[in-house]
Amino acid sequence: MATTFTDQNFKEETQTGNVVIDMYADWCGPCKMMAPIYDELAAKHEGKVKMGKLNVDENNQTPEMFGVTGIPTIVFLKDGQPVGQVVGFQSKDALEGKLKEYFGV
């Protein structure tokens, strides 16, 4: 299950391990299309990768840190440091490819 990230818990939740953040908004069509894919991958990789979501309408500090100008934006972190970022709808195969590339899972 995907973790809910906020500006308040972001640093604590992402400082260690492999973390993926889906920055989205409830009104975003591509975000809605990607949600079930993201949730499926979060369940599949539970225990290896922490996958979570951050609502950009409710949390504006964290997206600013990563220069987010479009959504969905997916950010990949390893031990709190960004290792990659993609913008726009991503297929399941594309996201799995990024998980393998960045984290070897």
Backbone as a printed PyTorch tensor [residue, N CA C, xyz], in Angstrom:
tensor([[[  0.8390,  -1.1940,   0.0000],
         [  0.0000,   0.0000,   0.0000],
         [  0.8760,   1.2470,   0.0000]],

        [[  0.4560,   2.2340,  -0.7400],
         [  1.2300,   3.4680,  -0.8590],
         [  1.1330,   4.2990,   0.4210]],

        [[  2.2630,   4.8530,   0.8240],
         [  2.3560,   5.7510,   1.9700],
         [  1.8350,   7.1270,   1.5580]],

        [[  1.2510,   7.8540,   2.5030],
         [  0.8480,   9.2310,   2.2340],
         [  1.9430,  10.1560,   2.7330]],

        [[  2.5640,  10.8710,   1.8010],
         [  3.5940,  11.8380,   2.1620],
         [  2.9720,  13.2170,   2.2750]],

        [[  3.5140,  14.0180,   3.1980],
         [  3.1130,  15.4130,   3.3680],
         [  4.3840,  16.2470,   3.5220]],

        [[  4.2380,  17.5580,   3.4420],
         [  5.3880,  18.4240,   3.7070],
         [  5.9500,  18.1490,   5.0990]],

        [[  5.0680,  17.8330,   6.0500],
         [  5.4880,  17.6370,   7.4320],
         [  6.2530,  16.3300,   7.6460]],

        [[  5.8610,  15.2340,   6.9880],
         [  6.5120,  13.9520,   7.2570],
         [  7.5380,  13.5660,   6.1920]],

        [[  7.6980,  14.3850,   5.1670],
         [  8.5200,  14.0150,   4.0200],
         [  9.9470,  13.6320,   4.4000]],

        [[ 10.6370,  14.4830,   5.1280],
         [ 12.0510,  14.2210,   5.4550],
         [ 12.1980,  12.9270,   6.2480]],

        [[ 11.3690,  12.7640,   7.2550],
         [ 11.4430,  11.5690,   8.1010],
         [ 11.1640,  10.2930,   7.2990]],

        [[ 10.1700,  10.3460,   6.4260],
         [  9.7520,   9.1620,   5.6720],
         [ 10.7030,   8.7890,   4.5350]],

        [[ 11.5400,   9.7280,   4.0940],
         [ 12.3480,   9.4750,   2.8950],
         [ 13.8450,   9.4680,   3.1260]],

        [[ 14.3140,   9.5990,   4.3660],
         [ 15.7520,   9.7570,   4.5750],
         [ 16.5660,   8.4800,   4.4260]],

        [[ 15.9320,   7.3050,   4.5020],
         [ 16.6800,   6.0610,   4.3220],
         [ 15.9460,   5.1290,   3.3660]],

        [[ 16.7150,   4.3220,   2.6690],
         [ 16.1520,   3.3140,   1.7840],
         [ 15.7640,   3.8420,   0.4190]],

        [[ 15.0890,   2.9730,  -0.3260],
         [ 14.6020,   3.2890,  -1.6690],
         [ 13.1810,   3.8200,  -1.5660]],

        [[ 12.9590,   5.0150,  -2.0960],
         [ 11.6620,   5.6730,  -1.9670],
         [ 11.2330,   6.2310,  -3.3250]],

        [[  9.9370,   6.0630,  -3.6260],
         [  9.3570,   6.6290,  -4.8380],
         [  8.1670,   7.4850,  -4.4200]],

        [[  8.1140,   8.7210,  -4.9230],
         [  7.0300,   9.6400,  -4.5850],
         [  6.2640,   9.9980,  -5.8410]],

        [[  4.9580,   9.7580,  -5.8040],
         [  4.0570,  10.1660,  -6.8800],
         [  3.4540,  11.5000,  -6.4630]],

        [[  3.8550,  12.5710,  -7.1290],
         [  3.2940,  13.8920,  -6.8430],
         [  2.1260,  14.0970,  -7.7990]],

        [[  0.9340,  14.2510,  -7.2190],
         [ -0.3140,  14.2330,  -7.9850],
         [ -1.2840,  15.2810,  -7.4630]],

        [[ -2.4200,  15.4000,  -8.1640],
         [ -3.5540,  16.2020,  -7.6940],
         [ -4.8260,  15.4230,  -8.0200]],

        [[ -5.8510,  15.6030,  -7.1960],
         [ -7.1100,  14.8740,  -7.3790],
         [ -7.7910,  15.1940,  -8.7080]],

        [[ -7.5900,  16.3970,  -9.2430],
         [ -8.2530,  16.8200, -10.4750],
         [ -7.5020,  16.4060, -11.7350]],

        [[ -6.3220,  15.8320, -11.5940],
         [ -5.4300,  15.5180, -12.7160],
         [ -5.8150,  14.1940, -13.3870]],

        [[ -6.2210,  14.2670, -14.6560],
         [ -6.6280,  13.0760, -15.4000],
         [ -5.5340,  12.0230, -15.5080]],

        [[ -4.3290,  12.3750, -15.9830],
         [ -3.2580,  11.3810, -16.0610],
         [ -2.8970,  10.7800, -14.6940]],

        [[ -3.0170,  11.5900, -13.6350],
         [ -2.7530,  11.0850, -12.2820],
         [ -3.7550,   9.9850, -11.9240]],

        [[ -5.0270,  10.2230, -12.2470],
         [ -6.0790,   9.2300, -11.9680],
         [ -5.8530,   7.9560, -12.7670]],

        [[ -5.4050,   8.0960, -14.0180],
         [ -5.1500,   6.9240, -14.8510],
         [ -3.9840,   6.1040, -14.3120]],

        [[ -3.0190,   6.7630, -13.7370],
         [ -1.8270,   6.0840, -13.2510],
         [ -2.0050,   5.4960, -11.8470]],

        [[ -2.9750,   5.9690, -11.0830],
         [ -3.1450,   5.5620,  -9.6810],
         [ -3.2160,   4.0450,  -9.4900]],

        [[ -4.0380,   3.3010, -10.2620],
         [ -4.0900,   1.8580, -10.0200],
         [ -2.7780,   1.1440, -10.3530]],

        [[ -2.0590,   1.6320, -11.3530],
         [ -0.7600,   1.0560, -11.7100],
         [  0.2190,   1.2760, -10.5620]],

        [[  0.2350,   2.4910, -10.0530],
         [  1.1430,   2.8480,  -8.9640],
         [  0.8360,   2.0230,  -7.7160]],

        [[ -0.4490,   1.8920,  -7.3840],
         [ -0.8480,   1.1110,  -6.2080],
         [ -0.4540,  -0.3560,  -6.3530]],

        [[ -0.6060,  -0.9050,  -7.5560],
         [ -0.2240,  -2.2970,  -7.8080],
         [  1.2820,  -2.4900,  -7.5940]],

        [[  2.0750,  -1.5720,  -8.1080],
         [  3.5260,  -1.6720,  -7.9400],
         [  3.9410,  -1.4610,  -6.4830]],

        [[  3.2340,  -0.5890,  -5.7720],
         [  3.5290,  -0.3700,  -4.3490],
         [  3.3200,  -1.6640,  -3.5690]],

        [[  2.2490,  -2.3860,  -3.8690],
         [  1.9760,  -3.6620,  -3.1960],
         [  3.0190,  -4.7070,  -3.5940]],

        [[  3.3510,  -4.7560,  -4.8600],
         [  4.3040,  -5.7550,  -5.3710],
         [  5.6920,  -5.5820,  -4.7600]],

        [[  6.1270,  -4.3440,  -4.5620],
         [  7.4890,  -4.0780,  -4.0910],
         [  7.5500,  -3.7000,  -2.6080]],

        [[  6.4560,  -3.9290,  -1.8920],
         [  6.4240,  -3.6070,  -0.4560],
         [  7.5610,  -4.3390,   0.2570]],

        [[  8.2650,  -3.6200,   1.1090],
         [  9.3930,  -4.1890,   1.8270],
         [ 10.7240,  -3.9420,   1.1240]],

        [[ 10.6890,  -3.6500,  -0.1860],
         [ 11.9130,  -3.3670,  -0.9370],
         [ 12.0110,  -1.8900,  -1.3030]],

        [[ 10.8460,  -1.3040,  -1.6150],
         [ 10.7730,   0.0960,  -2.0140],
         [  9.5700,   0.7180,  -1.3070]],

        [[  9.7660,   1.8650,  -0.6820],
         [  8.6480,   2.5900,  -0.0910],
         [  8.0690,   3.4910,  -1.1710]],

        [[  6.8340,   3.2050,  -1.5550],
         [  6.1770,   4.0050,  -2.5810],
         [  5.0550,   4.7860,  -1.9380]],

        [[  5.0280,   6.0740,  -2.1820],
         [  4.0150,   6.9170,  -1.5720],
         [  3.5390,   8.0030,  -2.5070]],

        [[  2.5040,   8.7040,  -2.0500],
         [  1.8780,   9.7590,  -2.8420],
         [  1.8750,  11.0570,  -2.0580]],

        [[  2.0290,  12.1540,  -2.7910],
         [  2.0010,  13.4690,  -2.1790],
         [  1.0820,  14.3540,  -3.0130]],

        [[  0.0240,  14.8590,  -2.3950],
         [ -0.9360,  15.7340,  -3.0630],
         [ -0.3370,  17.1370,  -3.1540]],

        [[ -0.0950,  17.6020,  -4.3860],
         [  0.5670,  18.9010,  -4.5680],
         [ -0.3290,  20.0800,  -4.2140]],

        [[ -1.6520,  19.8760,  -4.2120],
         [ -2.5580,  20.9630,  -3.8310],
         [ -2.5490,  21.1980,  -2.3230]],

        [[ -2.2540,  20.1540,  -1.5620],
         [ -2.2490,  20.2550,  -0.1040],
         [ -0.8490,  20.4600,   0.4640]],

        [[  0.1660,  20.1950,  -0.3370],
         [  1.5640,  20.2850,   0.1010],
         [  2.3630,  20.9540,  -1.0040]],

        [[  2.8180,  22.1910,  -0.7750],
         [  3.5330,  22.8890,  -1.8460],
         [  5.0360,  23.0140,  -1.6270]],

        [[  5.5180,  22.7710,  -0.4220],
         [  6.9490,  22.9070,  -0.1580],
         [  7.7620,  21.7920,  -0.8130]],

        [[  7.3000,  20.5600,  -0.6870],
         [  8.0570,  19.4250,  -1.2320],
         [  8.1490,  19.4720,  -2.7550]],

        [[  7.0460,  19.6920,  -3.4850],
         [  7.1850,  19.7970,  -4.9370],
         [  8.1490,  20.9080,  -5.3600]],

        [[  8.1560,  22.0100,  -4.6220],
         [  9.0850,  23.1070,  -4.9140],
         [ 10.5330,  22.6580,  -4.8040]],

        [[ 10.8370,  21.8240,  -3.8140],
         [ 12.2040,  21.3230,  -3.6140],
         [ 12.7060,  20.5690,  -4.8370]],

        [[ 11.7940,  19.9360,  -5.5750],
         [ 12.1700,  19.1250,  -6.7280],
         [ 11.8800,  19.8190,  -8.0590]],

        [[ 11.4880,  21.0810,  -8.0100],
         [ 11.2350,  21.8330,  -9.2270],
         [ 10.0620,  21.3020, -10.0340]],

        [[  9.0510,  20.7780,  -9.3650],
         [  7.9000,  20.2000, -10.0510],
         [  7.0700,  21.3100, -10.6970]],

        [[  6.8740,  21.1980, -12.0090],
         [  6.0400,  22.1500, -12.7350],
         [  4.8920,  21.4650, -13.4500]],

        [[  4.9110,  20.1350, -13.5080],
         [  3.8420,  19.3710, -14.1330],
         [  3.5740,  18.1080, -13.3380]],

        [[  2.3370,  17.6290, -13.4390],
         [  1.9900,  16.4060, -12.7250],
         [  1.3050,  15.4380, -13.6740]],

        [[  1.3880,  14.1600, -13.3960],
         [  2.1260,  13.5600, -12.2840],
         [  3.6390,  13.6640, -12.4920]],

        [[  4.3360,  13.8530, -11.3890],
         [  5.7970,  13.7690, -11.3650],
         [  6.1590,  12.6650, -10.3840]],

        [[  6.9910,  11.7430, -10.8480],
         [  7.4570,  10.6450, -10.0050],
         [  8.9250,  10.9050,  -9.6940]],

        [[  9.2470,  10.9340,  -8.3900],
         [ 10.6160,  11.1820,  -7.9390],
         [ 11.1380,   9.9110,  -7.2730]],

        [[ 12.3640,   9.5480,  -7.6160],
         [ 13.0240,   8.3590,  -7.0610],
         [ 14.1540,   8.8210,  -6.1510]],

        [[ 14.1560,   8.3360,  -4.9010],
         [ 15.1640,   8.7120,  -3.9170],
         [ 15.8670,   7.4750,  -3.3790]],

        [[ 17.1540,   7.6110,  -3.1450],
         [ 17.9150,   6.5510,  -2.4790],
         [ 18.5990,   7.2020,  -1.2810]],

        [[ 18.2370,   6.7450,  -0.0860],
         [ 18.7660,   7.3120,   1.1570],
         [ 18.6350,   8.8300,   1.1990]],

        [[ 17.4610,   9.3230,   0.7870],
         [ 17.1380,  10.7350,   0.8610],
         [ 17.6450,  11.5810,  -0.2970]],

        [[ 18.4180,  10.9960,  -1.2000],
         [ 18.9880,  11.7490,  -2.3160],
         [ 18.2790,  11.3870,  -3.6240]],

        [[ 17.8940,  12.3740,  -4.4320],
         [ 17.2280,  12.0750,  -5.6980],
         [ 18.1650,  11.3490,  -6.6690]],

        [[ 17.6360,  10.2840,  -7.2820],
         [ 18.4050,   9.5440,  -8.2910],
         [ 17.7130,   9.5820,  -9.6460]],

        [[ 16.4520,  10.0650,  -9.6810],
         [ 15.7400,  10.1510, -10.9430],
         [ 14.3860,  10.8050, -10.7850]],

        [[ 13.8270,  11.2160, -11.9230],
         [ 12.5230,  11.8840, -11.9060],
         [ 11.9090,  11.7610, -13.3000]],

        [[ 10.6150,  11.4530, -13.3550],
         [  9.8900,  11.4070, -14.6200],
         [  8.6050,  12.2130, -14.4740]],

        [[  8.1560,  12.8030, -15.5890],
         [  6.9540,  13.6300, -15.5770],
         [  5.9660,  13.0740, -16.5890]],

        [[  4.6850,  13.0830, -16.2020],
         [  3.6300,  12.6260, -17.0940],
         [  3.2470,  11.1860, -16.8210]],

        [[  2.1790,  10.7530, -17.4940],
         [  1.6940,   9.3840, -17.3360],
         [  2.8000,   8.3920, -17.6680]],

        [[  2.9490,   7.3790, -16.8210],
         [  3.9320,   6.3170, -17.0360],
         [  3.2030,   4.9730, -17.0510]],

        [[  3.5120,   4.1440, -18.0250],
         [  2.9290,   2.8050, -18.0690],
         [  3.5310,   1.9410, -16.9660]],

        [[  2.9070,   0.8250, -16.7150],
         [  3.4210,  -0.1110, -15.7130],
         [  4.8320,  -0.5560, -16.0970]],

        [[  5.0260,  -0.9040, -17.3680],
         [  6.3470,  -1.3440, -17.8280],
         [  7.3960,  -0.2560, -17.6430]],

        [[  7.0320,   0.9850, -17.9390],
         [  7.9750,   2.0970, -17.7870],
         [  8.3670,   2.2870, -16.3260]],

        [[  7.3840,   2.2450, -15.4220],
         [  7.6930,   2.4090, -13.9980],
         [  8.5300,   1.2470, -13.4750]],

        [[  8.1850,   0.0260, -13.9030],
         [  8.9750,  -1.1310, -13.4600],
         [ 10.4090,  -1.0220, -13.9680]],

        [[ 10.5780,  -0.5080, -15.1810],
         [ 11.9140,  -0.3080, -15.7220],
         [ 12.7270,   0.6740, -14.8730]],

        [[ 12.0760,   1.7400, -14.4250],
         [ 12.7560,   2.7290, -13.5740],
         [ 13.0980,   2.1340, -12.2130]],

        [[ 12.2060,   1.3200, -11.6410],
         [ 12.4870,   0.6770, -10.3640],
         [ 13.7060,  -0.2380, -10.4860]],

        [[ 13.7800,  -0.9520, -11.5920],
         [ 14.9170,  -1.8390, -11.8230],
         [ 16.1970,  -1.0120, -12.0400]],

        [[ 16.0890,   0.0450, -12.8460],
         [ 17.2540,   0.8880, -13.1390],
         [ 17.8180,   1.5340, -11.8840]],

        [[ 16.9470,   2.1130, -11.0560],
         [ 17.4100,   2.8680,  -9.8970],
         [ 17.6690,   2.0190,  -8.6520]],

        [[ 16.8730,   0.9500,  -8.4860],
         [ 16.9480,   0.1860,  -7.2400],
         [ 17.2660,  -1.2930,  -7.4150]],

        [[ 17.2990,  -1.7700,  -8.6430],
         [ 17.6100,  -3.1720,  -8.8860],
         [ 16.5190,  -4.1420,  -8.4500]],

        [[ 15.2720,  -3.6710,  -8.3880],
         [ 14.1610,  -4.5570,  -7.9920],
         [ 13.2390,  -4.8570,  -9.1580]]])
